[in-house]
């Protein structure tokens, strides 16, 4: 009798597992990197940062030229003279100012970029959530760009080799999310 009960339980588990396996898992993949590289409204918001970075670079070049000019004067000045000491102090001061300027401007750019990314990722998360709920998806996993290409840099190759998802078929909803984002009016950050 015990054997019959165990056998019937085992058969029931196998049959229910077979029925469960027939239904697709409520899982999907999204390639956020591809969305960030192709979604035009997001790229448009990043564009002013590129212009700002160019302005900062130009300011840095001007400051470096000024530093080089003073450094050249220092090299042509007799050591130990009052002019040498004055130029030496000026070089150190200009180096410090340049470093402070670089750090400050880098932080400002990173903050602005982080703000743009944060707003966009909130919008993206909301869209993914809406899509998942509407299509009965219970888990959405981030998929990274990955191809085994000999022309990749070493860090890219290492990232590809360490990817989490090795194979997928029919689970990628990146295109659907891009379409859903594109269907929203520009400026709707909700």
TACORJO-V341378 format. One record per residue. OMEGA is omega in degrees with one decimal (NA if undefined). D_LAST is the distance of its C-alpha to the last C-alpha in Angstrom with 2 decimals. Layout:
# TACORJO-V341378
[[OMEGA;D_LAST] [OMEGA;D_LAST]]
This chain:
# TACORJO-V341378
[[178.9;62.16] [-179.9;59.84] [-179.8;59.67] [178.9;58.74] [-180.0;55.89] [179.1;54.56] [-179.9;54.95] [176.0;53.12] [178.9;50.23] [178.2;50.03] [179.1;50.10] [178.8;47.37] [179.6;45.15] [180.0;45.87] [179.4;45.18] [176.6;41.89] [177.6;40.83] [178.5;41.78] [179.7;39.73] [-177.8;36.70] [-179.4;37.17] [179.3;37.11] [177.5;33.48] [177.9;30.96] [-180.0;29.21] [-177.4;25.58] [176.7;24.62] [178.9;22.70] [175.4;22.36] [177.2;19.69] [-177.0;20.86] [178.9;18.11] [179.5;20.68] [178.0;21.15] [-179.6;17.49] [-179.5;17.45] [-172.9;20.72] [-175.9;19.92] [-171.1;16.32] [179.4;17.16] [176.8;14.03] [179.5;14.00] [178.3;17.76] [179.3;17.66] [178.5;15.82] [-175.3;18.55] [178.8;21.34] [178.1;21.95] [177.3;22.56] [178.4;25.30] [178.6;26.90] [178.4;26.74] [177.1;28.33] [178.2;31.06] [178.9;31.79] [179.5;32.11] [178.1;34.38] [177.7;36.53] [178.0;36.88] [179.8;37.89] [178.2;40.47] [-179.7;41.94] [177.7;42.23] [178.3;43.77] [177.9;46.25] [178.6;47.25] [179.2;47.72] [178.9;49.79] [179.9;51.94] [178.6;52.77] [178.0;53.35] [177.1;55.74] [179.7;57.59] [-179.5;57.85] [-178.1;59.38] [-179.6;62.01] [-179.9;62.93] [178.0;65.82] [177.3;64.65] [179.6;65.65] [177.3;65.71] [177.8;63.70] [179.4;61.73] [-180.0;60.90] [179.8;59.62] [179.9;57.59] [178.5;56.04] [177.8;55.39] [-179.9;53.50] [178.2;51.59] [179.8;50.59] [179.9;49.31] [179.9;47.42] [177.4;45.83] [179.1;44.92] [179.2;43.24] [178.6;41.37] [179.9;40.21] [178.4;39.02] [178.8;37.19] [179.0;35.58] [-179.6;34.49] [-179.0;33.03] [-178.0;31.24] [177.3;29.76] [179.3;28.81] [179.0;26.94] [179.4;25.12] [179.8;24.10] [178.6;23.07] [179.2;20.93] [178.5;19.14] [179.4;18.75] [178.2;17.52] [179.5;14.81] [179.3;13.63] [-179.2;14.03] [178.9;12.23] [-178.9;8.93] [-178.7;9.55] [173.3;10.79] [177.8;7.97] [-179.8;5.99] [177.9;9.54] [179.2;10.32] [-179.7;7.82] [177.5;9.27] [178.9;12.65] [178.4;12.56] [-178.9;11.94] [-178.4;14.65] [179.4;16.93] [-178.7;16.97] [-176.9;17.65] [176.0;20.44] [179.7;21.98] [-177.2;21.34] [-177.5;21.99] [174.6;21.84] [-176.9;20.04] [177.6;21.97] [177.3;21.24] [-179.5;23.90] [173.8;25.22] [-179.3;26.98] [171.4;30.57] [-179.6;33.75] [-176.0;37.26] [-179.0;38.31] [-176.1;41.30] [179.9;39.86] [173.2;37.05] [-177.6;37.39] [178.7;38.57] [178.0;35.26] [179.5;33.47] [178.3;36.34] [178.2;36.26] [179.0;32.52] [-179.1;33.28] [-179.9;36.24] [-178.4;34.31] [-178.2;31.43] [-175.6;30.48] [-177.5;30.28] [-179.0;33.57] [173.7;33.25] [176.8;30.78] [175.2;31.15] [-179.5;28.57] [-174.5;25.92] [179.9;23.78] [-177.2;20.50] [-179.2;19.34] [179.7;20.10] [178.8;18.23] [176.6;15.01] [178.0;15.64] [180.0;16.27] [176.9;13.12] [-178.8;11.08] [-179.6;13.58] [179.2;13.22] [175.7;9.76] [179.6;10.53] [-179.7;10.77] [177.3;8.84] [-173.8;5.59] [-176.1;3.76] [NA;0.00]]
